[in-house]
Amino acid sequence: MKTKLFEKLWADALTQPNKELYVAEYGYPDWFDEIGQGPDEIIEILGNIHDVAHMDLRTMLKTAGLKQVDLCRRYGIPKRTVDDWISGRNR
C-alpha cells in the first residue's frame, strides 16, 4: 500500500468512530486491489487500520510487543516525548 493511500485511510479512520461504518463507507473503489486480494482481506485490513487509529500509544506498543525504549531507539524519538504521549501531556 502506498503511503499516500495509507495516510488517507488513517485520517478517515480517525474521523469515523464506528468501525463498521468506516469499512462500509468505501464501497469498492479502484484502490481496493492495491491493498488486498479480495473482500475479506480488504475488510480485515481496513478494520486493522481503524483499530490501531483508535488505540492509545501504550496499547499500540503492547500489541506490537514493543517497549517504550524500543520505539525511541527505532525511530530516534526522545524518551521524554514518548512519555508525554503516553501520559497524555502531548498527542
PDB file with one MODEL, atoms N, CA, C and O in Angstrom:
MODEL        1
ATOM      1  N   MET A   1       0.851  -1.163   0.000  1.00  0.00           N
ATOM      2  CA  MET A   1       0.000   0.000   0.000  1.00  0.00           C
ATOM      3  C   MET A   1       0.907   1.239   0.000  1.00  0.00           C
ATOM      4  O   MET A   1       1.876   1.318   0.755  1.00  0.00           O
ATOM      5  N   LYS A   2       0.579   2.172  -0.838  1.00  0.00           N
ATOM      6  CA  LYS A   2       1.364   3.396  -0.925  1.00  0.00           C
ATOM      7  C   LYS A   2       1.081   4.291   0.283  1.00  0.00           C
ATOM      8  O   LYS A   2      -0.011   4.275   0.850  1.00  0.00           O
ATOM      9  N   THR A   3       2.086   5.061   0.653  1.00  0.00           N
ATOM     10  CA  THR A   3       1.990   5.930   1.825  1.00  0.00           C
ATOM     11  C   THR A   3       0.814   6.881   1.738  1.00  0.00           C
ATOM     12  O   THR A   3       0.097   7.063   2.722  1.00  0.00           O
ATOM     13  N   LYS A   4       0.601   7.488   0.589  1.00  0.00           N
ATOM     14  CA  LYS A   4      -0.478   8.461   0.424  1.00  0.00           C
ATOM     15  C   LYS A   4      -1.846   7.815   0.701  1.00  0.00           C
ATOM     16  O   LYS A   4      -2.698   8.420   1.352  1.00  0.00           O
ATOM     17  N   LEU A   5      -2.048   6.593   0.209  1.00  0.00           N
ATOM     18  CA  LEU A   5      -3.304   5.886   0.446  1.00  0.00           C
ATOM     19  C   LEU A   5      -3.453   5.560   1.925  1.00  0.00           C
ATOM     20  O   LEU A   5      -4.525   5.742   2.500  1.00  0.00           O
ATOM     21  N   PHE A   6      -2.374   5.077   2.541  1.00  0.00           N
ATOM     22  CA  PHE A   6      -2.441   4.768   3.974  1.00  0.00           C
ATOM     23  C   PHE A   6      -2.794   6.012   4.776  1.00  0.00           C
ATOM     24  O   PHE A   6      -3.627   5.953   5.680  1.00  0.00           O
ATOM     25  N   GLU A   7      -2.168   7.131   4.453  1.00  0.00           N
ATOM     26  CA  GLU A   7      -2.453   8.374   5.171  1.00  0.00           C
ATOM     27  C   GLU A   7      -3.927   8.758   5.048  1.00  0.00           C
ATOM     28  O   GLU A   7      -4.528   9.225   6.016  1.00  0.00           O
ATOM     29  N   LYS A   8      -4.510   8.565   3.867  1.00  0.00           N
ATOM     30  CA  LYS A   8      -5.933   8.861   3.677  1.00  0.00           C
ATOM     31  C   LYS A   8      -6.796   7.927   4.523  1.00  0.00           C
ATOM     32  O   LYS A   8      -7.723   8.370   5.201  1.00  0.00           O
ATOM     33  N   LEU A   9      -6.486   6.634   4.477  1.00  0.00           N
ATOM     34  CA  LEU A   9      -7.260   5.660   5.245  1.00  0.00           C
ATOM     35  C   LEU A   9      -7.150   5.937   6.742  1.00  0.00           C
ATOM     36  O   LEU A   9      -8.135   5.824   7.472  1.00  0.00           O
ATOM     37  N   TRP A  10      -5.951   6.299   7.197  1.00  0.00           N
ATOM     38  CA  TRP A  10      -5.721   6.609   8.615  1.00  0.00           C
ATOM     39  C   TRP A  10      -6.540   7.836   9.025  1.00  0.00           C
ATOM     40  O   TRP A  10      -7.221   7.823  10.050  1.00  0.00           O
ATOM     41  N   ALA A  11      -6.466   8.896   8.213  1.00  0.00           N
ATOM     42  CA  ALA A  11      -7.212  10.122   8.521  1.00  0.00           C
ATOM     43  C   ALA A  11      -8.716   9.840   8.554  1.00  0.00           C
ATOM     44  O   ALA A  11      -9.424  10.342   9.427  1.00  0.00           O
ATOM     45  N   ASP A  12      -9.198   9.043   7.610  1.00  0.00           N
ATOM     46  CA  ASP A  12     -10.620   8.686   7.592  1.00  0.00           C
ATOM     47  C   ASP A  12     -10.999   7.899   8.841  1.00  0.00           C
ATOM     48  O   ASP A  12     -12.067   8.114   9.415  1.00  0.00           O
ATOM     49  N   ALA A  13     -10.121   6.985   9.261  1.00  0.00           N
ATOM     50  CA  ALA A  13     -10.390   6.173  10.452  1.00  0.00           C
ATOM     51  C   ALA A  13     -10.486   7.051  11.695  1.00  0.00           C
ATOM     52  O   ALA A  13     -11.320   6.812  12.569  1.00  0.00           O
ATOM     53  N   LEU A  14      -9.633   8.061  11.769  1.00  0.00           N
ATOM     54  CA  LEU A  14      -9.658   8.948  12.932  1.00  0.00           C
ATOM     55  C   LEU A  14     -10.952   9.749  13.012  1.00  0.00           C
ATOM     56  O   LEU A  14     -11.397  10.101  14.104  1.00  0.00           O
ATOM     57  N   THR A  15     -11.555  10.039  11.868  1.00  0.00           N
ATOM     58  CA  THR A  15     -12.784  10.846  11.872  1.00  0.00           C
ATOM     59  C   THR A  15     -14.054  10.006  12.012  1.00  0.00           C
ATOM     60  O   THR A  15     -15.131  10.552  12.250  1.00  0.00           O
ATOM     61  N   GLN A  16     -13.936   8.690  11.866  1.00  0.00           N
ATOM     62  CA  GLN A  16     -15.122   7.827  11.961  1.00  0.00           C
ATOM     63  C   GLN A  16     -14.965   6.908  13.171  1.00  0.00           C
ATOM     64  O   GLN A  16     -14.202   5.944  13.107  1.00  0.00           O
ATOM     65  N   PRO A  17     -15.664   7.180  14.267  1.00  0.00           N
ATOM     66  CA  PRO A  17     -15.519   6.346  15.462  1.00  0.00           C
ATOM     67  C   PRO A  17     -16.100   4.931  15.323  1.00  0.00           C
ATOM     68  O   PRO A  17     -15.703   4.027  16.057  1.00  0.00           O
ATOM     69  N   ASN A  18     -17.021   4.741  14.403  1.00  0.00           N
ATOM     70  CA  ASN A  18     -17.658   3.439  14.235  1.00  0.00           C
ATOM     71  C   ASN A  18     -16.921   2.613  13.179  1.00  0.00           C
ATOM     72  O   ASN A  18     -16.896   2.975  12.003  1.00  0.00           O
ATOM     73  N   LYS A  19     -16.325   1.508  13.610  1.00  0.00           N
ATOM     74  CA  LYS A  19     -15.523   0.672  12.712  1.00  0.00           C
ATOM     75  C   LYS A  19     -16.330   0.133  11.538  1.00  0.00           C
ATOM     76  O   LYS A  19     -15.857   0.160  10.402  1.00  0.00           O
ATOM     77  N   GLU A  20     -17.532  -0.353  11.793  1.00  0.00           N
ATOM     78  CA  GLU A  20     -18.346  -0.924  10.729  1.00  0.00           C
ATOM     79  C   GLU A  20     -18.700   0.127   9.673  1.00  0.00           C
ATOM     80  O   GLU A  20     -18.667  -0.153   8.474  1.00  0.00           O
ATOM     81  N   LEU A  21     -19.037   1.330  10.126  1.00  0.00           N
ATOM     82  CA  LEU A  21     -19.337   2.402   9.173  1.00  0.00           C
ATOM     83  C   LEU A  21     -18.090   2.802   8.390  1.00  0.00           C
ATOM     84  O   LEU A  21     -18.163   3.061   7.189  1.00  0.00           O
ATOM     85  N   TYR A  22     -16.959   2.851   9.067  1.00  0.00           N
ATOM     86  CA  TYR A  22     -15.698   3.179   8.400  1.00  0.00           C
ATOM     87  C   TYR A  22     -15.427   2.214   7.251  1.00  0.00           C
ATOM     88  O   TYR A  22     -15.111   2.639   6.140  1.00  0.00           O
ATOM     89  N   VAL A  23     -15.550   0.924   7.517  1.00  0.00           N
ATOM     90  CA  VAL A  23     -15.292  -0.089   6.488  1.00  0.00           C
ATOM     91  C   VAL A  23     -16.354  -0.011   5.390  1.00  0.00           C
ATOM     92  O   VAL A  23     -16.028  -0.091   4.206  1.00  0.00           O
ATOM     93  N   ALA A  24     -17.612   0.144   5.774  1.00  0.00           N
ATOM     94  CA  ALA A  24     -18.715   0.122   4.807  1.00  0.00           C
ATOM     95  C   ALA A  24     -18.755   1.356   3.905  1.00  0.00           C
ATOM     96  O   ALA A  24     -19.292   1.282   2.799  1.00  0.00           O
ATOM     97  N   GLU A  25     -18.209   2.470   4.342  1.00  0.00           N
ATOM     98  CA  GLU A  25     -18.285   3.714   3.574  1.00  0.00           C
ATOM     99  C   GLU A  25     -17.535   3.665   2.249  1.00  0.00           C
ATOM    100  O   GLU A  25     -17.774   4.504   1.381  1.00  0.00           O
ATOM    101  N   TYR A  26     -16.651   2.722   2.078  1.00  0.00           N
ATOM    102  CA  TYR A  26     -15.807   2.731   0.890  1.00  0.00           C
ATOM    103  C   TYR A  26     -16.428   2.123  -0.360  1.00  0.00           C
ATOM    104  O   TYR A  26     -15.983   2.434  -1.465  1.00  0.00           O
ATOM    105  N   GLY A  27     -17.433   1.274  -0.228  1.00  0.00           N
ATOM    106  CA  GLY A  27     -17.952   0.614  -1.427  1.00  0.00           C
ATOM    107  C   GLY A  27     -16.867  -0.281  -1.995  1.00  0.00           C
ATOM    108  O   GLY A  27     -16.338  -1.132  -1.281  1.00  0.00           O
ATOM    109  N   TYR A  28     -16.523  -0.108  -3.265  1.00  0.00           N
ATOM    110  CA  TYR A  28     -15.436  -0.888  -3.866  1.00  0.00           C
ATOM    111  C   TYR A  28     -14.640  -0.009  -4.828  1.00  0.00           C
ATOM    112  O   TYR A  28     -14.769  -0.154  -6.043  1.00  0.00           O
ATOM    113  N   PRO A  29     -13.818   0.902  -4.297  1.00  0.00           N
ATOM    114  CA  PRO A  29     -13.029   1.777  -5.170  1.00  0.00           C
ATOM    115  C   PRO A  29     -11.892   1.024  -5.857  1.00  0.00           C
ATOM    116  O   PRO A  29     -11.547  -0.090  -5.463  1.00  0.00           O
ATOM    117  N   ASP A  30     -11.324   1.633  -6.873  1.00  0.00           N
ATOM    118  CA  ASP A  30     -10.241   1.021  -7.650  1.00  0.00           C
ATOM    119  C   ASP A  30      -9.048   0.602  -6.797  1.00  0.00           C
ATOM    120  O   ASP A  30      -8.409  -0.411  -7.081  1.00  0.00           O
ATOM    121  N   TRP A  31      -8.746   1.367  -5.763  1.00  0.00           N
ATOM    122  CA  TRP A  31      -7.553   1.068  -4.988  1.00  0.00           C
ATOM    123  C   TRP A  31      -7.693  -0.155  -4.091  1.00  0.00           C
ATOM    124  O   TRP A  31      -6.709  -0.560  -3.471  1.00  0.00           O
ATOM    125  N   PHE A  32      -8.869  -0.759  -3.997  1.00  0.00           N
ATOM    126  CA  PHE A  32      -9.010  -1.979  -3.195  1.00  0.00           C
ATOM    127  C   PHE A  32      -8.036  -3.052  -3.662  1.00  0.00           C
ATOM    128  O   PHE A  32      -7.465  -3.774  -2.844  1.00  0.00           O
ATOM    129  N   ASP A  33      -7.846  -3.161  -4.969  1.00  0.00           N
ATOM    130  CA  ASP A  33      -6.939  -4.190  -5.487  1.00  0.00           C
ATOM    131  C   ASP A  33      -5.504  -3.948  -5.047  1.00  0.00           C
ATOM    132  O   ASP A  33      -4.692  -4.874  -5.034  1.00  0.00           O
ATOM    133  N   GLU A  34      -5.185  -2.710  -4.686  1.00  0.00           N
ATOM    134  CA  GLU A  34      -3.834  -2.372  -4.239  1.00  0.00           C
ATOM    135  C   GLU A  34      -3.563  -2.870  -2.820  1.00  0.00           C
ATOM    136  O   GLU A  34      -2.412  -3.132  -2.469  1.00  0.00           O
ATOM    137  N   ILE A  35      -4.607  -3.002  -2.003  1.00  0.00           N
ATOM    138  CA  ILE A  35      -4.370  -3.347  -0.601  1.00  0.00           C
ATOM    139  C   ILE A  35      -4.751  -4.783  -0.225  1.00  0.00           C
ATOM    140  O   ILE A  35      -4.406  -5.235   0.867  1.00  0.00           O
ATOM    141  N   GLY A  36      -5.447  -5.501  -1.091  1.00  0.00           N
ATOM    142  CA  GLY A  36      -5.842  -6.844  -0.704  1.00  0.00           C
ATOM    143  C   GLY A  36      -6.257  -7.700  -1.873  1.00  0.00           C
ATOM    144  O   GLY A  36      -6.432  -7.218  -2.993  1.00  0.00           O
ATOM    145  N   GLN A  37      -6.413  -8.990  -1.591  1.00  0.00           N
ATOM    146  CA  GLN A  37      -6.723  -9.968  -2.624  1.00  0.00           C
ATOM    147  C   GLN A  37      -8.190 -10.374  -2.669  1.00  0.00           C
ATOM    148  O   GLN A  37      -8.537 -11.351  -3.332  1.00  0.00           O
ATOM    149  N   GLY A  38      -9.032  -9.661  -1.993  1.00  0.00           N
ATOM    150  CA  GLY A  38     -10.459  -9.983  -2.011  1.00  0.00           C
ATOM    151  C   GLY A  38     -11.169  -9.255  -0.899  1.00  0.00           C
ATOM    152  O   GLY A  38     -10.525  -8.666  -0.031  1.00  0.00           O
ATOM    153  N   PRO A  39     -12.483  -9.286  -0.912  1.00  0.00           N
ATOM    154  CA  PRO A  39     -13.267  -8.517   0.066  1.00  0.00           C
ATOM    155  C   PRO A  39     -12.934  -8.838   1.521  1.00  0.00           C
ATOM    156  O   PRO A  39     -12.847  -7.927   2.344  1.00  0.00           O
ATOM    157  N   ASP A  40     -12.747 -10.112   1.849  1.00  0.00           N
ATOM    158  CA  ASP A  40     -12.471 -10.472   3.241  1.00  0.00           C
ATOM    159  C   ASP A  40     -11.140  -9.890   3.716  1.00  0.00           C
ATOM    160  O   ASP A  40     -11.043  -9.378   4.832  1.00  0.00           O
ATOM    161  N   GLU A  41     -10.124  -9.972   2.869  1.00  0.00           N
ATOM    162  CA  GLU A  41      -8.817  -9.430   3.240  1.00  0.00           C
ATOM    163  C   GLU A  41      -8.875  -7.904   3.346  1.00  0.00           C
ATOM    164  O   GLU A  41      -8.278  -7.321   4.251  1.00  0.00           O
ATOM    165  N   ILE A  42      -9.576  -7.272   2.441  1.00  0.00           N
ATOM    166  CA  ILE A  42      -9.701  -5.813   2.458  1.00  0.00           C
ATOM    167  C   ILE A  42     -10.438  -5.355   3.716  1.00  0.00           C
ATOM    168  O   ILE A  42     -10.030  -4.386   4.357  1.00  0.00           O
ATOM    169  N   ILE A  43     -11.515  -6.044   4.067  1.00  0.00           N
ATOM    170  CA  ILE A  43     -12.262  -5.723   5.281  1.00  0.00           C
ATOM    171  C   ILE A  43     -11.370  -5.874   6.504  1.00  0.00           C
ATOM    172  O   ILE A  43     -11.417  -5.043   7.412  1.00  0.00           O
ATOM    173  N   GLU A  44     -10.562  -6.919   6.536  1.00  0.00           N
ATOM    174  CA  GLU A  44      -9.649  -7.129   7.664  1.00  0.00           C
ATOM    175  C   GLU A  44      -8.609  -6.006   7.749  1.00  0.00           C
ATOM    176  O   GLU A  44      -8.346  -5.491   8.835  1.00  0.00           O
ATOM    177  N   ILE A  45      -8.027  -5.629   6.630  1.00  0.00           N
ATOM    178  CA  ILE A  45      -7.013  -4.567   6.605  1.00  0.00           C
ATOM    179  C   ILE A  45      -7.619  -3.241   7.056  1.00  0.00           C
ATOM    180  O   ILE A  45      -7.047  -2.549   7.898  1.00  0.00           O
ATOM    181  N   LEU A  46      -8.773  -2.890   6.499  1.00  0.00           N
ATOM    182  CA  LEU A  46      -9.426  -1.641   6.909  1.00  0.00           C
ATOM    183  C   LEU A  46      -9.788  -1.675   8.395  1.00  0.00           C
ATOM    184  O   LEU A  46      -9.638  -0.676   9.099  1.00  0.00           O
ATOM    185  N   GLY A  47     -10.260  -2.821   8.863  1.00  0.00           N
ATOM    186  CA  GLY A  47     -10.579  -2.965  10.287  1.00  0.00           C
ATOM    187  C   GLY A  47      -9.355  -2.798  11.164  1.00  0.00           C
ATOM    188  O   GLY A  47      -9.425  -2.176  12.224  1.00  0.00           O
ATOM    189  N   ASN A  48      -8.227  -3.354  10.724  1.00  0.00           N
ATOM    190  CA  ASN A  48      -6.977  -3.213  11.488  1.00  0.00           C
ATOM    191  C   ASN A  48      -6.526  -1.756  11.537  1.00  0.00           C
ATOM    192  O   ASN A  48      -6.103  -1.268  12.585  1.00  0.00           O
ATOM    193  N   ILE A  49      -6.617  -1.065  10.407  1.00  0.00           N
ATOM    194  CA  ILE A  49      -6.254   0.358  10.379  1.00  0.00           C
ATOM    195  C   ILE A  49      -7.129   1.129  11.360  1.00  0.00           C
ATOM    196  O   ILE A  49      -6.631   1.951  12.128  1.00  0.00           O
ATOM    197  N   HIS A  50      -8.426   0.864  11.335  1.00  0.00           N
ATOM    198  CA  HIS A  50      -9.345   1.553  12.240  1.00  0.00           C
ATOM    199  C   HIS A  50      -9.007   1.237  13.696  1.00  0.00           C
ATOM    200  O   HIS A  50      -8.979   2.138  14.535  1.00  0.00           O
ATOM    201  N   ASP A  51      -8.753  -0.024  13.999  1.00  0.00           N
ATOM    202  CA  ASP A  51      -8.432  -0.410  15.376  1.00  0.00           C
ATOM    203  C   ASP A  51      -7.210   0.342  15.894  1.00  0.00           C
ATOM    204  O   ASP A  51      -7.235   0.910  16.986  1.00  0.00           O
ATOM    205  N   VAL A  52      -6.152   0.339  15.104  1.00  0.00           N
ATOM    206  CA  VAL A  52      -4.911   0.977  15.542  1.00  0.00           C
ATOM    207  C   VAL A  52      -5.070   2.493  15.623  1.00  0.00           C
ATOM    208  O   VAL A  52      -4.510   3.127  16.517  1.00  0.00           O
ATOM    209  N   ALA A  53      -5.822   3.074  14.706  1.00  0.00           N
ATOM    210  CA  ALA A  53      -6.039   4.524  14.728  1.00  0.00           C
ATOM    211  C   ALA A  53      -6.739   4.962  16.007  1.00  0.00           C
ATOM    212  O   ALA A  53      -6.622   6.117  16.414  1.00  0.00           O
ATOM    213  N   HIS A  54      -7.467   4.047  16.642  1.00  0.00           N
ATOM    214  CA  HIS A  54      -8.205   4.393  17.852  1.00  0.00           C
ATOM    215  C   HIS A  54      -7.564   3.833  19.125  1.00  0.00           C
ATOM    216  O   HIS A  54      -8.180   3.860  20.191  1.00  0.00           O
ATOM    217  N   MET A  55      -6.345   3.333  19.022  1.00  0.00           N
ATOM    218  CA  MET A  55      -5.616   2.849  20.192  1.00  0.00           C
ATOM    219  C   MET A  55      -4.794   3.975  20.797  1.00  0.00           C
ATOM    220  O   MET A  55      -4.363   4.892  20.098  1.00  0.00           O
ATOM    221  N   ASP A  56      -4.584   3.894  22.101  1.00  0.00           N
ATOM    222  CA  ASP A  56      -3.613   4.800  22.693  1.00  0.00           C
ATOM    223  C   ASP A  56      -2.222   4.175  22.485  1.00  0.00           C
ATOM    224  O   ASP A  56      -2.101   2.992  22.167  1.00  0.00           O
ATOM    225  N   LEU A  57      -1.201   4.980  22.668  1.00  0.00           N
ATOM    226  CA  LEU A  57       0.162   4.530  22.376  1.00  0.00           C
ATOM    227  C   LEU A  57       0.572   3.345  23.239  1.00  0.00           C
ATOM    228  O   LEU A  57       1.247   2.435  22.757  1.00  0.00           O
ATOM    229  N   ARG A  58       0.180   3.344  24.488  1.00  0.00           N
ATOM    230  CA  ARG A  58       0.539   2.229  25.387  1.00  0.00           C
ATOM    231  C   ARG A  58      -0.013   0.904  24.840  1.00  0.00           C
ATOM    232  O   ARG A  58       0.690  -0.107  24.831  1.00  0.00           O
ATOM    233  N   THR A  59      -1.262   0.915  24.389  1.00  0.00           N
ATOM    234  CA  THR A  59      -1.875  -0.293  23.830  1.00  0.00           C
ATOM    235  C   THR A  59      -1.197  -0.693  22.526  1.00  0.00           C
ATOM    236  O   THR A  59      -0.983  -1.877  22.266  1.00  0.00           O
ATOM    237  N   MET A  60      -0.859   0.312  21.699  1.00  0.00           N
ATOM    238  CA  MET A  60      -0.156   0.029  20.443  1.00  0.00           C
ATOM    239  C   MET A  60       1.161  -0.686  20.691  1.00  0.00           C
ATOM    240  O   MET A  60       1.472  -1.686  20.043  1.00  0.00           O
ATOM    241  N   LEU A  61       1.932  -0.159  21.641  1.00  0.00           N
ATOM    242  CA  LEU A  61       3.224  -0.768  21.958  1.00  0.00           C
ATOM    243  C   LEU A  61       3.041  -2.192  22.477  1.00  0.00           C
ATOM    244  O   LEU A  61       3.769  -3.099  22.075  1.00  0.00           O
ATOM    245  N   LYS A  62       2.079  -2.387  23.361  1.00  0.00           N
ATOM    246  CA  LYS A  62       1.823  -3.719  23.913  1.00  0.00           C
ATOM    247  C   LYS A  62       1.418  -4.694  22.810  1.00  0.00           C
ATOM    248  O   LYS A  62       1.899  -5.827  22.773  1.00  0.00           O
ATOM    249  N   THR A  63       0.534  -4.257  21.911  1.00  0.00           N
ATOM    250  CA  THR A  63       0.081  -5.097  20.803  1.00  0.00           C
ATOM    251  C   THR A  63       1.235  -5.473  19.880  1.00  0.00           C
ATOM    252  O   THR A  63       1.303  -6.594  19.376  1.00  0.00           O
ATOM    253  N   ALA A  64       2.138  -4.522  19.667  1.00  0.00           N
ATOM    254  CA  ALA A  64       3.289  -4.762  18.786  1.00  0.00           C
ATOM    255  C   ALA A  64       4.422  -5.498  19.504  1.00  0.00           C
ATOM    256  O   ALA A  64       5.401  -5.896  18.872  1.00  0.00           O
ATOM    257  N   GLY A  65       4.293  -5.679  20.815  1.00  0.00           N
ATOM    258  CA  GLY A  65       5.343  -6.344  21.578  1.00  0.00           C
ATOM    259  C   GLY A  65       6.581  -5.475  21.749  1.00  0.00           C
ATOM    260  O   GLY A  65       7.697  -5.983  21.855  1.00  0.00           O
ATOM    261  N   LEU A  66       6.376  -4.158  21.776  1.00  0.00           N
ATOM    262  CA  LEU A  66       7.494  -3.224  21.918  1.00  0.00           C
ATOM    263  C   LEU A  66       7.461  -2.549  23.288  1.00  0.00           C
ATOM    264  O   LEU A  66       6.404  -2.395  23.900  1.00  0.00           O
ATOM    265  N   LYS A  67       8.623  -2.157  23.742  1.00  0.00           N
ATOM    266  CA  LYS A  67       8.733  -1.332  24.934  1.00  0.00           C
ATOM    267  C   LYS A  67       8.957   0.099  24.481  1.00  0.00           C
ATOM    268  O   LYS A  67       9.320   0.348  23.331  1.00  0.00           O
ATOM    269  N   GLN A  68       8.738   1.038  25.392  1.00  0.00           N
ATOM    270  CA  GLN A  68       8.940   2.443  25.045  1.00  0.00           C
ATOM    271  C   GLN A  68      10.344   2.687  24.512  1.00  0.00           C
ATOM    272  O   GLN A  68      10.532   3.420  23.541  1.00  0.00           O
ATOM    273  N   VAL A  69      11.310   2.077  25.143  1.00  0.00           N
ATOM    274  CA  VAL A  69      12.703   2.271  24.729  1.00  0.00           C
ATOM    275  C   VAL A  69      12.933   1.748  23.305  1.00  0.00           C
ATOM    276  O   VAL A  69      13.737   2.313  22.564  1.00  0.00           O
ATOM    277  N   ASP A  70      12.234   0.676  22.922  1.00  0.00           N
ATOM    278  CA  ASP A  70      12.345   0.156  21.554  1.00  0.00           C
ATOM    279  C   ASP A  70      11.863   1.185  20.547  1.00  0.00           C
ATOM    280  O   ASP A  70      12.504   1.406  19.519  1.00  0.00           O
ATOM    281  N   LEU A  71      10.726   1.816  20.844  1.00  0.00           N
ATOM    282  CA  LEU A  71      10.173   2.846  19.963  1.00  0.00           C
ATOM    283  C   LEU A  71      11.152   4.016  19.846  1.00  0.00           C
ATOM    284  O   LEU A  71      11.398   4.524  18.752  1.00  0.00           O
ATOM    285  N   CYS A  72      11.698   4.429  20.968  1.00  0.00           N
ATOM    286  CA  CYS A  72      12.649   5.546  20.974  1.00  0.00           C
ATOM    287  C   CYS A  72      13.867   5.238  20.113  1.00  0.00           C
ATOM    288  O   CYS A  72      14.271   6.055  19.286  1.00  0.00           O
ATOM    289  N   ARG A  73      14.441   4.078  20.307  1.00  0.00           N
ATOM    290  CA  ARG A  73      15.648   3.706  19.560  1.00  0.00           C
ATOM    291  C   ARG A  73      15.358   3.520  18.077  1.00  0.00           C
ATOM    292  O   ARG A  73      16.107   4.003  17.228  1.00  0.00           O
ATOM    293  N   ARG A  74      14.273   2.822  17.766  1.00  0.00           N
ATOM    294  CA  ARG A  74      13.959   2.513  16.371  1.00  0.00           C
ATOM    295  C   ARG A  74      13.701   3.753  15.533  1.00  0.00           C
ATOM    296  O   ARG A  74      14.103   3.825  14.372  1.00  0.00           O
ATOM    297  N   TYR A  75      13.026   4.732  16.133  1.00  0.00           N
ATOM    298  CA  TYR A  75      12.624   5.914  15.355  1.00  0.00           C
ATOM    299  C   TYR A  75      13.330   7.202  15.786  1.00  0.00           C
ATOM    300  O   TYR A  75      13.019   8.278  15.275  1.00  0.00           O
ATOM    301  N   GLY A  76      14.271   7.099  16.716  1.00  0.00           N
ATOM    302  CA  GLY A  76      15.019   8.269  17.142  1.00  0.00           C
ATOM    303  C   GLY A  76      14.164   9.313  17.851  1.00  0.00           C
ATOM    304  O   GLY A  76      14.387  10.515  17.707  1.00  0.00           O
ATOM    305  N   ILE A  77      13.186   8.843  18.615  1.00  0.00           N
ATOM    306  CA  ILE A  77      12.292   9.741  19.347  1.00  0.00           C
ATOM    307  C   ILE A  77      12.792   9.855  20.785  1.00  0.00           C
ATOM    308  O   ILE A  77      13.047   8.837  21.428  1.00  0.00           O
ATOM    309  N   PRO A  78      12.937  11.068  21.294  1.00  0.00           N
ATOM    310  CA  PRO A  78      13.367  11.216  22.689  1.00  0.00           C
ATOM    311  C   PRO A  78      12.386  10.526  23.643  1.00  0.00           C
ATOM    312  O   PRO A  78      11.172  10.574  23.446  1.00  0.00           O
ATOM    313  N   LYS A  79      12.937   9.884  24.680  1.00  0.00           N
ATOM    314  CA  LYS A  79      12.094   9.174  25.640  1.00  0.00           C
ATOM    315  C   LYS A  79      11.091  10.120  26.297  1.00  0.00           C
ATOM    316  O   LYS A  79       9.956   9.725  26.562  1.00  0.00           O
ATOM    317  N   ARG A  80      11.485  11.332  26.557  1.00  0.00           N
ATOM    318  CA  ARG A  80      10.587  12.314  27.179  1.00  0.00           C
ATOM    319  C   ARG A  80       9.348  12.544  26.302  1.00  0.00           C
ATOM    320  O   ARG A  80       8.239  12.687  26.816  1.00  0.00           O
ATOM    321  N   THR A  81       9.542  12.579  24.982  1.00  0.00           N
ATOM    322  CA  THR A  81       8.422  12.762  24.054  1.00  0.00           C
ATOM    323  C   THR A  81       7.455  11.596  24.148  1.00  0.00           C
ATOM    324  O   THR A  81       6.240  11.789  24.208  1.00  0.00           O
ATOM    325  N   VAL A  82       7.999  10.382  24.161  1.00  0.00           N
ATOM    326  CA  VAL A  82       7.152   9.187  24.273  1.00  0.00           C
ATOM    327  C   VAL A  82       6.430   9.188  25.614  1.00  0.00           C
ATOM    328  O   VAL A  82       5.243   8.871  25.678  1.00  0.00           O
ATOM    329  N   ASP A  83       7.131   9.540  26.678  1.00  0.00           N
ATOM    330  CA  ASP A  83       6.491   9.637  28.000  1.00  0.00           C
ATOM    331  C   ASP A  83       5.331  10.633  27.970  1.00  0.00           C
ATOM    332  O   ASP A  83       4.267  10.373  28.533  1.00  0.00           O
ATOM    333  N   ASP A  84       5.543  11.772  27.313  1.00  0.00           N
ATOM    334  CA  ASP A  84       4.485  12.780  27.206  1.00  0.00           C
ATOM    335  C   ASP A  84       3.296  12.271  26.411  1.00  0.00           C
ATOM    336  O   ASP A  84       2.150  12.566  26.751  1.00  0.00           O
ATOM    337  N   TRP A  85       3.558  11.501  25.344  1.00  0.00           N
ATOM    338  CA  TRP A  85       2.463  10.931  24.562  1.00  0.00           C
ATOM    339  C   TRP A  85       1.652   9.962  25.399  1.00  0.00           C
ATOM    340  O   TRP A  85       0.421  10.001  25.394  1.00  0.00           O
ATOM    341  N   ILE A  86       2.345   9.097  26.115  1.00  0.00           N
ATOM    342  CA  ILE A  86       1.662   8.054  26.901  1.00  0.00           C
ATOM    343  C   ILE A  86       0.873   8.670  28.050  1.00  0.00           C
ATOM    344  O   ILE A  86      -0.228   8.220  28.367  1.00  0.00           O
ATOM    345  N   SER A  87       1.441   9.701  28.673  1.00  0.00           N
ATOM    346  CA  SER A  87       0.748  10.324  29.806  1.00  0.00           C
ATOM    347  C   SER A  87      -0.399  11.231  29.359  1.00  0.00           C
ATOM    348  O   SER A  87      -1.245  11.609  30.168  1.00  0.00           O
ATOM    349  N   GLY A  88      -0.425  11.579  28.071  1.00  0.00           N
ATOM    350  CA  GLY A  88      -1.477  12.451  27.562  1.00  0.00           C
ATOM    351  C   GLY A  88      -1.097  13.925  27.586  1.00  0.00           C
ATOM    352  O   GLY A  88      -1.912  14.771  27.215  1.00  0.00           O
ATOM    353  N   ARG A  89       0.133  14.257  28.018  1.00  0.00           N
ATOM    354  CA  ARG A  89       0.565  15.659  28.005  1.00  0.00           C
ATOM    355  C   ARG A  89       0.713  16.182  26.587  1.00  0.00           C
ATOM    356  O   ARG A  89       0.532  17.376  26.348  1.00  0.00           O
ATOM    357  N   ASN A  90       1.037  15.315  25.649  1.00  0.00           N
ATOM    358  CA  ASN A  90       1.119  15.647  24.224  1.00  0.00           C
ATOM    359  C   ASN A  90       0.412  14.564  23.432  1.00  0.00           C
ATOM    360  O   ASN A  90       0.340  13.411  23.857  1.00  0.00           O
ATOM    361  N   ARG A  91      -0.117  14.955  22.261  1.00  0.00           N
ATOM    362  CA  ARG A  91      -0.758  13.970  21.378  1.00  0.00           C
ATOM    363  C   ARG A  91       0.092  13.750  20.168  1.00  0.00           C
ATOM    364  O   ARG A  91      -0.267  12.958  19.297  1.00  0.00           O
TER     365      ARG A  91
ENDMDL
END
